[in-house]
Amino acid sequence: MFDIQADFPILQRQHQGEPLVYLDSAATTQKPDAVINAVSDYYRRSNANVHRAAHKLAEEATTLLEDARTLVQGYIGASDRREVIFTRGTTESINLVAQGLQAYLKADDEILITALEHHSNIVPWQMLAQRTGAHLKVVSVDSNGDLDLSDFQEKLSSRTKVFTCNHISNALGTINPVAELVRAAREVGAITLIDGAQAVLHEPLDVTALDCDFYAFSGHKMYAPTGIGILYGKLARLETLPPYQGGGEMIEHVTFETSTYQQPPYKFEAGTPNIAGAVGLGAAIRYLNELPLAELVAQEQNLIDSALRQLKQIPGFRLVGEPSKRSAVISFILEGAHPNDIGTLLDQQGVAVRTGHHCAMPLMAHLGLPGTVRASFSLYNTAYDVERLVKAVDKATTFI
Ligand code: PMP
């Protein structure tokens, strides 16, 4: 049994007189000392603006930022570091692409998404459809929470100009067959974007082998700070995609009449970047690179299986979603109780979960639920956390 909990100082906290059990990692993960110290050291030793000034601190800050880019490149298997763009997170990465494709889409083109998407992979496409006259098509999901692959095949056509889906659903934990979906979408000539927000810790990632055009994720879901994220894009795509924002850093030459832009990735990085966030992301990747990730993910899977087995024994427990491949999320309701009340009852027992629609309102509407209770795991969770979750849910049922 690998136990990395001691690396995360916040997980040593007590809540309600007992060790805090944190099962909300799909919302954001906790941070290890390695990341906290790297961010603190950056501000204590090397803080300066990047790229521009010719002094020692600026040089150090620039090196730290660019080292982080190289670490990300290695972690996701990008073939070129120019394919790694720093953003604020998954949401900004998706908006960057959706806005950039405005001139590419025409009226009656189609954008294909899925019913499993997070709002951040719905709304930017909806806005793009409104601006261009393109149509948003949605692949349906079956009662287990798996994508309906025959519906995907039916809705995919030469009119499909963009296909996007999440790698792992944050609401139900479904691991989508992204390699198969990307392959099929590429065959009809669609641009592909994968929302990897929930996948970067739980699935081995090789964007080059996956062959998607874009892959978006957030640092804060993988032990790094909030406010830093990544857009991976194939270099050829990035070269033709127009810039997202104008400003400093992204230009080559500016006159009042017109401007020329830098090459990727800088073309997409207007303004001062979140340097400390990038340093933290680099530190998170260094930390992850030292861990036996495959073993930790297998261990996490065992914990989830064990939690599911025990939770299903509790009268009134109803699992929401039985996907054929599940990642680190258990969504459920207790018969006769509102999910928010269950969340409060669990919090009173020192167990932190999330309740509500999980930014997937259309999915909840499809399931006919106001929301669910979601226990989400990360590599630092232990058998003790499962024991406390099961006990807390069992006790909650006595209040209903
Ligand atoms: N997509 C998925 C699947 C997510 O889980 C999340 C975060 N909950 C996002 C997108 C948005 O990520 P962020 O808020 O970090 O931009």
Boltz pocket constraint, residues with backbone or C-beta under 6 A from the ligand:
constraints:
  - pocket:
      binder: B
      contacts: [[A, 26], [A, 27], [A, 88], [A, 89], [A, 90], [A, 91], [A, 92], [A, 118], [A, 120], [A, 121], [A, 166], [A, 168], [A, 169], [A, 170], [A, 195], [A, 197], [A, 198], [A, 218], [A, 358], [A, 359]]
      max_distance: 6.0
